[in-house]
Amino acid sequence: MADFRFKNQEMIQEACAADPEYIGFYTEDEGDNEPNQPVCSRCRSFCRSFHRQWKEHLSYILYRFPFIIHFLERRLCIKCCGSCWFLLLAALTGFGFFWMLCMFSFVSGEPLDNDHLMETIQNLSQRNSTFSRVCRFKDWTYFVGTVVGQIINHHGVVLEIANSQGQPEQFLQMEYGARGTFFQVATSPYPDPRYGIVSMDKVGPMPCRYKCGDVDPSQRSPERLLWFLKKYRKQGYNIFHYNCIVFAEMVFKFHLPEDAKTECFTTQEMQQHYDEVSQRVAAAR
């Protein structure tokens, strides 16, 4: 009897010294017969189990990738610089991959080709109309009024159409982008809102929105512009080397305006010129 009491006391002492998590462990069959624990006890048990498993997984990761331990042992300044450098390198890698896709034309927009535009220019040629002035304009895109917006913006071109007597009667406006070529033939064209921000409160304060110059006599025939558009009609849009800015600059310089005689106009000044042409055309009719 004394031996039994002694063994019983030893079992009680071992149970007190054992890990509480070990004491609470039971098999699947035993768990079915156990009484339901309070919610708070189950939460504590779940948290302890999750913490233990998380530590086991973390230990395994550190074992498989020892350089992480080396990084965690560094000073805070080195950690911050390393993290920032990693993010910068990842961003540059993504940009470089996107740049390569664009360079090899895996990512491109619609080509310059527009049959309706070709027919319109051909009709101008048959009417003996000519281009007297050429203007390049710009619109905001996303960063209105900022330095970034002055770099990342949208450009278009406007050609003043003169009749057989040399009097301005209409304007041909062309804009090129990822969705193809948009154009207008009107006495008062308005930039297309599908490519840029054109509201008056945004573009009105721009000091030199339009840059205009006289077309050289050798380039005034619409046939010359038609030749230019046919030459590049299959060229697809590319955000880096063939975009709206490149197209507007090409058309502007193609008509050979003299740099010494180019002028800058605000939106209000250009609109005033449009109104004068509209009134002259209306009076002639």
Steps between C-alpha positions, in 0.01 A plus 500: 500500500786737582667423167180584318474835681862578422454426128183707494685798647775461239240504221343816643839674519585400140164629382558836671844530346379406149432752223139629523464456124604137536247442780221647285589277205255224417432275209207529263299232684570656837397842375153380413440406859648816650260766625477822297751759610405863553547730201784693664686175572463386140629837378804482724566146387470603134734796551761284671476241223525764228799664670679166529437411136608847387828466690558158345443633148718803568781282631477286188513805270800641685666160474439483123595862434780596740557838331180622669666454838798693371268783389312510831828532689593820313447851633170679445651747249638215288165322513316812376751564222489137393120497492483824300764377257310174450175687424680735260669210325167316466336812352786551253484134401126528431548819303783344300285200414215730388746712299628191317145395416433844353827510308422171329138608439344233720307784668376759250192698404308561180687609185472843341283370216163677461319468167255779574788738568665403173179568307458838670851613409450374144184712473693806618752442225226474237357833616842664454520574872838548667645508851611849599595454869582209726459493878599249764296499822513314828251386765530374855463129563501400870724740693337836439712800591803301621854459373428135418193609303716730289702196392227235478239672286313464172590679174305559181531705180276752322538599133336816370322432168497782246276511192618555142522877569728442801237596762467280813170314502540194723741309725614139490572368848671163548574311820675166518507255789462140608144489360598628157462834324222744585447798271264792440442739211321808631523876531547463876642156590508390861762256636364151549430420869575130442875570501541792737341734754352784294274686745555875484577539870789252461651602165416872513797597723756322276728782370606341170244237419524556122825544311434613142700584190449559128514195275781506247372544139647164403287319761165676464335247271276241677664241277819541701316424827328208331840359400619536860197320646523217247866451580436450873146360485603150617724624779345389830479722806785458746509687828879549483604571142180565299238675710283812473791734574717344230216507247414867565866599479545307174198663333601843630856477368388329179335828394830687555391798711777752556620486859558874507137565410324247723264655754340387824128541566281438799166322475313831504715649224457194280126498561487864394672409174248220446215744553645743247524228236146380578361851463687554172367172359146579613516844341629355171203269480 
